[in-house]
Amino acid sequence: MKEREHYGLSTAVSMIVGISIGSGIFFKSDDILQATGGSVWLGVLVFAIGAFCVIFGSITLSQLASRSTKRGGVISYYEEFVSPRFASAFGWFQMLVYFPTITAVVSWVSGIYTISLLNLTMTLELQTLLGFGYLSFFFLMNYLSYKMGGRFQNVTTIVKMIPLIGVALIGLFWTQEAPALPQDIVAVESSVVGWGFLAALAPIAFSFDGWIVSTSITQEVKDHRKTMPIALTIGPLIVLSVYLAFFLGMIAIVGTEYILSAGDQAISQVGNSIFGASGEKILLAFVLIAILGVVNGVSLGYIRLPQTLASKNMVPFSDKITQISDKKGLSPYAALTAYLITVFWLAVHYLTQRYDVLAGGDISEIAIVFSYVAYILLYVKVMGLKKSGIIKSPFLGTVAPILGVTGSLVILLGGIVANPVYSPLFLLFSGSICVLGYLYGVRGNTSEEVER
């Protein structure tokens, strides 16, 4: 059935911007600056590389979205254009690694900013406990009331833009000197990192993550085959502009040394420098609400993923998981599965942070890097559609996919540079999850599969 086309270019752009701008910019700016050794221009460069990957990746996948007869985003692209087996493989990765690691990490970050807001003692245990409380609350809320989760998401989408635009505008006209470091914070000076700046691409990928969801609206856009490539170019460029303005605004207000030294706590000083002690609390409150919006949004989507896979017989106990509550239209077993997997990854995240396994990074960054690698197969499929004459445009069928593949490989390189020991191991683990999903898919409804 053909989707009704009711979005114009401006609406499509605004939706892409709203989906793509998340919480990462608030707590990844310091990671980006640390990876670049405090170099502002290198920070700007990696932001631009991130936008490059998003633009050509999203334009390429929009070619599949505009021709898809199924709903469900990337999993449906694999199912329809590659094979149900590969869809099962990618679905397992999303269910067991991608969504739960992001949910766990963002919940934990919410704990960090709650501690700062309430002036509590900053400990990893309390951060994790608060994160557990937040993710439990949002999973329960989204299970009990889909509408309540949606309303909360609409509010936080507006709220998250306030500190981004506010800090950016104030930073333009800021003339005061950078504040002195508190006595309990060890000063970290700028350094020469060489090619090590590529490590910044891992947190950059996290900051831009969410763009893949925007391709799912393709069929609802008027004249989508012409409109979406334009929207998917303008949208990421707007996101890039907002991110750069916030990043440079923070640097103008507190300076690179303060951000390098204070890390995630630098945002508190930004509020203090602008409005004093009350300003610090106000800015932290806005940031916390924005990050909680991401926890809500990710859990809102993830809570239904096991049910989606079970409906395609792609996971064990599919008959059980597809048992839907009449009132909610949602399987309680799907919600519980998603919740327990997320709690597991929160525990894993706690251990990696406790023993500094990932050298300042986190488990979600590597999961996002792997997802970029997984998109390469879809990019290649688009080139195949061009070769078979289904896609006529050389740019959309050849140039954009090649640049998308290049961007994915650059992100992969950045992820490995960020942690050359554990990143390959985690990538291998993610790949093994896909293999298990593929093998399970082989024993599923293979009679319906048409090899492409």
VOBANU-113052 format. One line per 2 residues: their letters; for each residue z, y, x of C-alpha. Coordinates in Angstrom, 1 decimal, decimal comma, always signed. Each point is the difference from the previous one (the first is absolute). Layout:
residues N
A	Z Y X | ...
end
This chain:
residues 452
MK	+0,0 +0,0 +0,0 | -0,9 +3,4 +1,4
ER	+2,8 +2,4 +0,6 | -0,1 +3,3 -1,8
EH	-1,0 +2,8 +2,4 | +2,2 +2,9 -0,7
YG	+1,0 +1,5 +3,4 | -1,9 +2,8 +1,6
LS	-0,1 +0,9 +3,7 | +3,1 +2,3 -0,1
TA	+2,1 -2,5 -1,8 | -1,1 -2,8 +2,3
VS	+0,9 +2,1 +3,1 | +3,4 +0,9 -1,4
MI	+0,7 -3,6 -0,8 | -1,0 -1,1 +3,5
VG	+2,3 +2,7 +1,5 | +2,9 -1,0 -2,3
IS	-0,3 -3,6 +0,9 | -0,5 +0,4 +3,7
IG	+2,8 +2,5 +0,7 | +3,1 -2,1 +0,3
SG	+3,3 +0,1 +1,8 | -1,1 -0,9 +3,5
IF	-0,7 +3,6 +1,1 | +3,7 +0,8 -0,5
FK	+1,4 -2,7 +2,3 | -2,9 -0,9 +2,2
SD	-0,7 +3,5 +1,5 | +2,6 -0,6 +2,7
DI	-1,5 -3,4 +0,8 | -3,4 +1,5 +0,4
LQ	+1,3 +2,8 +2,3 | +2,0 -2,5 +2,0
AT	-3,1 -2,2 +0,5 | -2,0 +3,0 +1,2
GG	+2,7 +1,0 +2,4 | +0,6 +3,2 -1,8
SV	-3,7 +1,1 +0,2 | -0,9 +1,9 -3,1
WL	-3,7 -0,1 +0,5 | +0,1 -3,8 +0,4
GV	+2,0 -0,2 -3,2 | -2,7 +2,0 -1,7
LV	-2,6 -2,4 +1,5 | +1,6 -3,1 -1,4
FA	+0,4 +1,6 -3,4 | -3,7 +0,6 +0,1
IG	-0,7 -3,6 +1,0 | +2,1 -1,2 -2,9
AF	-2,0 +2,1 -2,4 | -3,3 -1,3 +1,6
CV	+1,1 -3,6 -0,7 | +1,0 +0,8 -3,6
IF	-3,2 +1,9 -0,8 | -2,5 -2,6 +1,1
GS	+2,1 -2,9 -1,1 | +0,4 +1,3 -3,5
IT	-3,6 +1,0 -0,3 | -1,0 -3,5 +1,1
LS	+2,3 -1,7 -2,5 | -1,1 +2,3 -2,8
QL	-3,3 -1,8 +0,2 | +1,7 -3,2 -0,9
AS	+2,1 +1,7 -2,6 | -3,0 +1,5 -1,8
RS	-1,6 -3,4 -0,2 | +3,0 -2,1 -0,9
TK	+0,4 -1,5 -3,4 | +3,7 -0,8 +0,5
RG	+3,2 +2,0 +0,2 | +2,6 -0,4 +2,6
GV	-1,0 +2,0 +3,1 | -0,6 -1,7 +3,4
IS	+0,9 -3,5 -1,2 | -2,7 +0,2 -2,7
YY	-2,5 +1,2 +2,7 | +0,7 -3,0 +2,1
EE	-0,2 -2,3 -3,1 | -3,3 +1,4 -1,2
FV	-1,9 +0,9 +3,1 | +1,4 -2,5 +2,6
SP	+1,6 -3,0 -1,7 | +3,1 -0,9 -2,1
RF	+1,4 -1,8 +3,1 | +0,0 +3,2 +2,0
AS	+1,5 +1,8 -3,0 | +2,8 -2,5 +0,1
AF	+0,5 +0,5 +3,7 | +0,2 +3,8 -0,3
GW	+2,2 -0,3 -3,1 | +2,5 -2,0 +1,8
FQ	+0,1 +2,6 +2,8 | +0,6 +2,8 -2,5
ML	+2,6 -1,9 -1,9 | +1,9 -1,5 +2,9
VY	-0,4 +2,7 +2,7 | -1,7 +3,3 -0,9
FP	+1,8 +1,2 -3,1 | +3,5 -1,3 +0,7
TI	+0,1 +1,4 +3,6 | -1,1 +3,4 -1,2
TA	+2,5 -0,1 -2,9 | +2,8 -1,1 +2,3
VV	-0,7 +2,7 +2,6 | -0,4 +2,9 -2,4
SW	+3,2 -1,1 -1,8 | +1,8 +0,0 +3,4
VS	-1,3 +3,5 +0,7 | +1,4 +1,1 -3,3
GI	+3,3 -1,1 +1,2 | -0,3 +2,1 +3,2
YT	-0,7 +3,2 -2,0 | +2,8 -0,8 -2,5
IS	+2,4 -0,2 +2,9 | -1,2 +3,3 +1,4
LL	+0,2 +1,7 -3,4 | +3,5 -1,2 -0,7
NL	+1,2 +0,5 +3,6 | +1,1 -3,6 +0,4
TM	+0,3 -1,9 +3,3 | -3,4 -1,1 +1,1
TL	+0,0 -3,7 +0,6 | -2,7 -2,6 -0,3
EL	+2,1 -2,1 -2,2 | +0,6 +2,8 -2,5
QT	-3,7 +0,9 +0,1 | -1,0 -3,5 -0,8
LL	+2,7 -0,4 -2,7 | -1,2 +3,2 -1,8
GF	-3,6 -1,2 +0,4 | +1,0 -3,3 -1,7
GY	+1,5 +2,0 -2,8 | -3,0 +2,1 -0,5
LS	-2,6 -2,8 +0,0 | +2,3 -2,0 -2,4
FF	+0,2 +3,0 -2,4 | -3,8 +0,6 +0,0
FL	-0,9 -3,6 -0,4 | +2,3 -0,3 -2,9
MN	-1,2 +3,3 -1,6 | -3,6 -0,9 +0,3
YL	+0,7 -3,5 -1,5 | +1,9 +1,4 -2,9
SY	-2,2 +3,1 -0,7 | -3,5 +0,4 +1,3
KM	-0,2 +3,5 -1,7 | +3,2 +1,2 +1,8
GG	-1,4 -1,0 +3,4 | -3,3 +1,8 -0,9
RF	+1,9 +3,2 -1,0 | +2,0 +0,0 +3,2
QN	-3,2 -0,4 +2,0 | -1,6 +3,0 -1,7
VT	+3,0 +2,2 +0,8 | +0,3 -1,0 +3,6
TI	-3,7 +0,5 +0,6 | +0,5 +3,7 -0,7
VK	+3,3 +0,2 +1,8 | -1,4 -1,5 +3,3
MI	-2,5 +2,9 +0,3 | +2,6 +2,7 -0,1
PL	+1,6 -0,6 +3,5 | -3,4 -0,8 +1,5
IG	-1,6 +3,2 -1,1 | +3,2 +2,1 +0,4
VA	+0,6 -1,0 +3,6 | -3,7 +0,4 +0,8
LI	-0,1 +3,6 -1,4 | +3,2 +1,1 +1,6
GL	-1,0 -1,5 +3,3 | -3,1 +2,3 +0,1
FW	+2,2 +3,1 +0,1 | +3,0 -1,4 +1,9
TQ	+0,9 +2,2 +3,0 | +3,6 -1,1 +0,8
EA	+0,9 -2,1 +3,1 | +0,5 -3,7 -0,3
PA	+3,6 -1,0 -0,7 | +2,3 -1,5 +2,6
LP	+0,6 -3,7 -0,1 | +3,4 -1,2 -1,4
QD	+2,3 -1,3 +2,8 | +0,0 -3,5 -1,3
IV	-3,8 -0,3 +0,4 | -1,6 -0,9 +3,3
AV	-2,9 +2,3 +1,0 | -3,4 -1,7 +0,2
ES	-2,6 +2,0 +1,9 | -3,8 -0,1 -0,2
SV	-1,7 -2,5 +2,2 | -3,5 -1,2 +1,0
VG	-0,8 -3,2 -1,8 | -3,7 -0,5 +0,9
WG	-1,7 -2,5 -2,4 | +3,4 -0,8 -1,4
FL	-0,6 +2,7 -2,6 | -2,0 -2,6 -1,9
AA	+3,4 -1,5 -1,0 | +0,2 +3,0 -2,4
LA	-2,8 -1,6 -2,1 | +2,5 -2,6 -1,4
PI	+2,2 +2,7 -1,7 | -3,1 +1,9 -0,9
AF	-1,3 -3,0 -1,8 | +3,3 -0,2 -1,9
SF	-0,3 +3,7 -1,0 | -3,5 -0,3 -1,4
DG	+0,7 -3,4 -1,6 | -0,7 +0,0 -3,7
WI	-3,6 +1,1 +0,3 | -1,2 -3,5 -0,8
VS	+1,4 +0,4 -3,6 | -2,3 +3,0 -0,6
TS	-3,1 -2,2 +0,1 | +1,2 -1,8 -3,1
IT	-0,8 +3,0 -2,2 | -3,7 +0,0 +1,0
QE	-1,4 -1,4 -3,2 | +1,8 +2,6 -2,1
VK	-1,7 +2,9 +1,8 | -3,1 +1,7 -1,4
DH	-3,1 -0,8 +2,0 | +2,3 -1,9 +2,4
RK	-2,6 -1,1 +2,4 | -0,7 +3,6 +0,9
TM	+3,4 +1,5 -0,8 | +2,4 -2,4 +1,7
PI	-1,4 +0,3 +3,6 | +0,4 +3,8 -0,4
AL	+3,5 -0,3 -1,4 | +1,0 -2,6 +2,6
TI	-1,1 +2,5 +2,7 | +1,6 +3,1 -1,5
GP	+3,2 -1,8 -1,0 | +1,0 -1,3 +3,4
LI	-0,9 +3,3 +1,6 | +2,4 +1,8 -2,3
VL	+2,7 -2,6 +0,8 | -0,7 +0,6 +3,7
SV	+0,3 +3,7 -0,5 | +3,3 -0,3 -1,8
YL	+1,4 -2,4 +2,6 | -1,1 +2,1 +3,0
AF	+1,4 +3,2 -1,6 | +3,4 -1,7 -0,6
FL	+0,0 -1,6 +3,5 | -0,8 +3,4 +1,7
GM	+2,4 +1,8 -2,3 | +2,8 -2,3 +1,1
IA	-0,9 +0,6 +3,6 | -0,1 +3,8 -0,5
IV	+3,4 +0,1 -1,6 | +2,1 -2,4 +2,2
GT	-2,2 -0,7 +3,0 | -1,3 -3,2 +1,6
EY	+3,2 -0,7 +2,0 | +2,1 +0,1 -3,1
IL	-2,2 -2,4 -1,9 | -0,3 -2,4 +3,0
SA	+3,8 +0,0 +0,5 | +1,2 +0,0 -3,6
GD	-2,6 -2,3 -1,5 | +0,3 -0,4 -3,8
QA	+2,9 +2,5 +0,0 | -2,4 +2,8 +1,0
IS	-0,9 +0,7 -3,7 | +3,7 +0,9 -0,6
QV	-0,2 +2,8 +2,6 | -3,3 +1,2 -1,4
GN	+1,8 +0,7 -3,3 | +3,0 +1,5 +1,8
SI	-2,3 +2,3 +2,1 | -1,7 +1,3 -3,1
FG	+2,8 +0,4 -2,6 | +3,2 -0,8 +1,8
AS	+2,4 -2,9 -0,9 | -1,0 +0,1 -3,6
GE	-3,7 -0,1 +0,9 | +0,7 -3,1 +2,1
KI	+1,3 -1,8 -3,1 | -2,7 +1,3 -2,3
LL	-2,8 -1,2 +2,4 | +1,7 -3,4 +0,5
AF	+0,3 -0,4 -3,8 | -3,7 +0,6 -0,4
VL	-0,9 -2,4 +2,8 | +2,3 -2,6 -1,4
IA	-1,5 +0,2 -3,5 | -3,5 -0,2 +1,5
IL	+0,9 -3,1 +2,0 | +1,7 -1,6 -3,0
GV	-3,3 +0,6 -1,9 | -1,7 -2,1 +2,5
VN	+2,6 -2,8 -0,3 | -0,6 +0,2 -3,8
GV	-3,8 +0,1 +0,3 | -0,2 -3,0 +2,4
SL	+2,4 -2,1 -2,0 | -1,8 +1,0 -3,2
GY	-3,2 -1,6 +1,4 | +1,5 -2,8 +1,9
IR	+2,1 -1,4 -2,8 | -3,2 -1,1 -1,8
LP	-1,8 -1,4 +3,0 | +1,4 -3,6 -0,2
QT	-0,9 -0,1 -3,6 | -3,6 +1,1 +0,8
LA	-0,4 -2,7 +2,6 | +1,6 -2,6 -2,2
SK	-2,5 +0,8 -2,8 | -2,7 -1,0 +2,5
NM	+1,9 -3,1 +1,0 | +0,3 +1,3 +3,6
VP	+3,7 -0,6 +0,5 | +2,4 -2,9 -0,5
FS	+1,8 -0,3 -3,3 | -2,7 +2,1 -1,7
DK	+0,8 -1,5 -3,4 | +3,6 +1,2 +0,3
IT	-0,8 +3,5 +1,4 | -2,5 +0,7 -2,7
QI	+2,6 -0,4 -2,7 | +0,0 +3,6 -1,4
SD	+2,8 +1,7 -1,9 | -1,3 +0,9 -3,4
KK	+1,6 +3,4 +0,0 | -0,8 +1,1 +3,5
GL	-3,3 -1,7 +0,7 | +1,4 -0,9 +3,4
SP	+1,1 -3,3 +1,4 | +3,7 +0,0 +1,0
YA	-0,8 -2,7 +2,6 | -2,7 +2,3 +1,5
AL	+2,5 +2,9 +0,2 | +2,7 -2,3 +1,5
TA	-2,4 -1,4 +2,6 | -1,1 +3,5 +1,1
YL	+3,6 +1,1 +0,2 | +1,3 -2,9 +2,0
IT	-2,9 +0,2 +2,5 | +0,8 +3,8 +0,5
VF	+3,7 -0,7 +0,5 | -1,0 -2,6 +2,7
WL	-2,1 +2,5 +1,8 | +2,7 +2,7 -0,2
AV	+2,3 -2,5 +1,8 | -2,8 -0,6 +2,6
HY	-0,4 +3,8 +0,4 | +3,7 +0,3 +0,6
LT	-0,1 -2,5 +2,8 | -3,1 +1,6 +1,7
QR	+1,7 +3,4 -0,1 | +3,4 -1,3 +1,1
YD	-1,5 -1,6 +3,1 | -2,8 +2,5 +0,5
VL	-2,6 -2,7 -0,2 | -2,9 +2,3 -0,9
AG	+0,7 +2,8 +2,5 | +0,7 +2,6 -2,6
GD	-2,6 -1,2 -2,5 | +0,5 -2,1 -3,1
IS	-1,4 -3,1 -1,7 | -2,1 +1,8 -2,5
EI	-2,1 +1,8 +2,6 | -1,3 -3,3 +1,3
AI	-0,6 -1,3 -3,5 | -2,1 +3,1 -0,7
VF	-1,9 -0,5 +3,3 | -0,9 -3,5 -1,1
SY	-1,2 +1,2 -3,4 | -2,5 +2,2 +1,9
VA	-1,2 -3,0 +1,9 | -0,4 -1,9 -3,3
YI	-2,2 +2,7 -1,4 | -2,6 -0,6 +2,7
LL	-1,3 -3,1 -1,9 | -0,6 +2,2 -3,1
YV	-1,8 +2,6 +2,2 | -2,3 -2,7 +1,3
KV	-0,7 -1,1 -3,5 | -1,1 +3,5 -0,9
MG	-2,5 -0,1 +2,9 | -1,2 -3,3 -1,4
LK	-0,6 +1,7 -3,4 | -2,1 +2,6 +1,8
KS	-2,0 -2,7 +1,9 | -0,7 -1,8 -3,3
GI	-1,2 +3,3 -1,6 | +2,8 +0,4 -2,5
IK	+1,2 +3,1 +1,7 | -2,8 +2,4 +0,8
SP	+1,7 +2,8 +2,0 | +0,0 -0,6 +3,8
FL	+3,1 +2,2 +0,2 | +2,0 -1,9 -2,7
GT	-1,3 -3,4 +1,0 | -0,1 +0,2 +3,8
VA	+1,5 +3,1 +1,6 | +3,2 +0,2 -2,1
PI	+0,9 -3,7 +0,4 | -0,6 +0,1 +3,7
LG	+2,2 +3,0 +0,4 | +2,6 -1,7 -2,3
VT	+0,0 -3,0 +2,3 | +0,4 +2,3 +3,0
GS	+2,9 +1,7 -1,7 | +1,7 -3,3 -0,7
LV	-0,4 -1,2 +3,6 | +1,5 +3,3 +1,2
IL	+3,0 -0,4 -2,3 | +0,4 -3,6 +1,3
LG	-0,1 +1,2 +3,6 | +2,6 +2,7 -0,9
GI	+2,3 -2,6 -1,5 | -0,2 -2,2 +3,0
VA	+0,6 +2,9 +2,4 | +3,1 +1,0 -2,1
NP	+1,5 -3,4 +0,7 | -2,0 -2,3 +2,3
VY	+2,5 -2,9 -0,2 | +0,9 -0,3 -3,7
SP	-3,0 +1,6 -1,7 | -2,4 -2,9 +0,9
LF	+2,7 -2,5 -1,1 | +0,5 +1,7 -3,4
LL	-3,8 +0,3 -0,4 | -0,3 -3,7 +0,7
FS	+2,8 -0,7 -2,6 | -1,9 +2,1 -2,6
GS	-3,2 -1,9 +0,8 | +1,9 -3,3 -0,4
IC	+1,1 +1,1 -3,5 | -3,6 +0,7 -0,8
VL	-1,0 -3,5 +1,2 | +2,7 -1,6 -2,3
GY	-1,3 +2,1 -2,9 | -3,6 -1,1 +0,8
LY	+1,0 -3,7 +0,2 | +1,9 +0,3 -3,3
GV	-3,1 +1,7 -1,5 | -2,1 -3,0 +1,1
RG	+2,2 -2,3 -2,1 | -0,2 +2,4 -3,0
NT	-2,9 +0,8 -2,2 | -2,6 -0,7 +2,5
SE	-2,4 -1,2 -2,6 | -0,3 +3,5 -1,2
EV	-0,9 +1,3 +3,5 | -3,5 +0,9 +0,8
ER	-0,5 +0,3 +3,8 | -1,5 +3,3 +0,9
end
